[in-house]
Amino acid sequence: MAKTFSCRRLEVVSGSPAADDFKERWPALFCEAEIKEEFRRITTISLEQRYMCKLDHYTPKLTALMKAKGGVVGTKLRPILDKLSQNQSIEMRREAVLRGLVPWRERRGPF
């Protein structure tokens, strides 16, 4: 995929293909490993490392927002937040915050 990067870039910039057409032409770009590698090729930054760093940065704010929620969403978030308060490892905090975003997102509806 590294050898065809310039070709793909030109295709995207000049042609603006539909997502389905692009997926048909470059199916490997729709798997996790290639998405990470493509991001690294474009930005020279590790996607997963950057994501986790930002997640850690925003975890206190997200946790505070989740604790403040009431109603149906708050009820769904309580077990997740309880799990967070029981274990303080970084992996558990990340998991709890990510799991907490799901009920929050479901309640808000589509983008």
C-alpha positions as CSV (number, residue, x, y, z in Angstrom):
1,M,0.0,0.0,0.0
2,A,2.9,2.3,0.6
3,K,3.9,2.0,-3.1
4,T,0.4,3.1,-4.3
5,F,0.0,6.0,-1.8
6,S,0.6,8.7,-4.3
7,C,-1.7,7.1,-6.8
8,R,-4.5,6.9,-4.1
9,R,-3.9,10.4,-3.0
10,L,-4.2,11.8,-6.5
11,E,-7.4,9.8,-7.0
12,V,-8.9,11.1,-3.9
13,V,-7.9,14.8,-4.4
14,S,-8.7,15.1,-8.1
15,G,-11.5,12.5,-8.5
16,S,-13.4,12.7,-5.3
17,P,-14.7,9.1,-5.7
18,A,-17.7,7.9,-3.8
19,A,-16.9,5.8,-0.7
20,D,-18.3,2.6,-2.2
21,D,-16.2,3.1,-5.4
22,F,-13.1,3.8,-3.3
23,K,-13.8,0.7,-1.1
24,E,-14.2,-1.4,-4.2
25,R,-10.9,-0.2,-5.7
26,W,-8.8,-0.1,-2.5
27,P,-10.4,-2.7,-0.1
28,A,-7.3,-3.1,2.1
29,L,-7.7,0.5,3.3
30,F,-10.9,-0.5,5.2
31,C,-9.1,-2.9,7.6
32,E,-7.8,-1.7,10.9
33,A,-4.1,-2.2,10.3
34,E,-4.2,-0.4,7.0
35,I,-6.2,2.5,8.4
36,K,-3.5,3.0,11.1
37,E,-0.7,2.7,8.5
38,E,-2.4,5.1,6.1
39,F,-2.8,7.7,8.9
40,R,0.9,7.3,9.8
41,R,1.8,7.8,6.1
42,I,-0.2,11.0,5.9
43,T,0.6,12.5,9.3
44,T,3.7,10.6,10.5
45,I,1.9,10.1,13.8
46,S,0.7,6.8,15.3
47,L,-3.2,6.9,15.2
48,E,-3.7,4.5,18.1
49,Q,-1.1,6.2,20.3
50,R,-2.5,9.7,19.5
51,Y,-6.1,8.5,20.1
52,M,-5.2,6.9,23.5
53,C,-3.3,10.0,24.5
54,K,-6.3,12.3,23.8
55,L,-8.6,9.8,25.4
56,D,-6.5,10.0,28.6
57,H,-6.5,13.8,28.4
58,Y,-10.3,14.0,28.2
59,T,-11.2,11.2,30.5
60,P,-11.7,13.4,33.6
61,K,-14.0,15.7,31.7
62,L,-15.9,12.9,30.1
63,T,-16.3,11.1,33.5
64,A,-17.6,14.3,35.1
65,L,-20.1,14.7,32.3
66,M,-21.2,11.1,32.6
67,K,-21.7,11.4,36.3
68,A,-23.8,14.5,35.9
69,K,-26.2,12.7,33.5
70,G,-29.6,11.7,34.7
71,G,-32.6,10.0,33.3
72,V,-32.3,6.9,31.1
73,V,-28.8,7.6,30.0
74,G,-27.7,8.2,33.6
75,T,-29.2,4.9,34.6
76,K,-27.3,3.1,31.9
77,L,-24.1,4.9,32.8
78,R,-24.2,4.1,36.6
79,P,-22.8,0.5,36.3
80,I,-20.1,1.7,34.0
81,L,-19.1,4.5,36.3
82,D,-19.2,2.1,39.3
83,K,-16.8,-0.2,37.5
84,L,-14.5,2.8,36.9
85,S,-14.5,3.8,40.6
86,Q,-13.6,0.2,41.6
87,N,-10.5,-0.1,39.4
88,Q,-8.0,2.7,38.7
89,S,-5.9,1.1,36.1
90,I,-5.5,3.1,32.9
91,E,-6.9,0.3,30.8
92,M,-10.0,0.1,32.9
93,R,-10.5,3.9,32.8
94,R,-10.2,3.8,29.0
95,E,-12.6,0.9,28.7
96,A,-15.2,2.6,31.1
97,V,-15.1,5.9,29.2
98,L,-15.4,4.2,25.8
99,R,-18.3,2.0,27.0
100,G,-19.9,5.1,28.6
101,L,-19.9,6.9,25.2
102,V,-22.2,4.2,23.7
103,P,-25.4,4.9,25.7
104,W,-24.6,8.6,25.5
105,R,-24.4,8.4,21.7
106,E,-27.5,6.2,21.4
107,R,-29.6,8.7,23.3
108,R,-28.5,11.6,21.2
109,G,-29.4,9.9,17.9
110,P,-27.5,10.0,14.6
111,F,-25.0,12.6,13.8
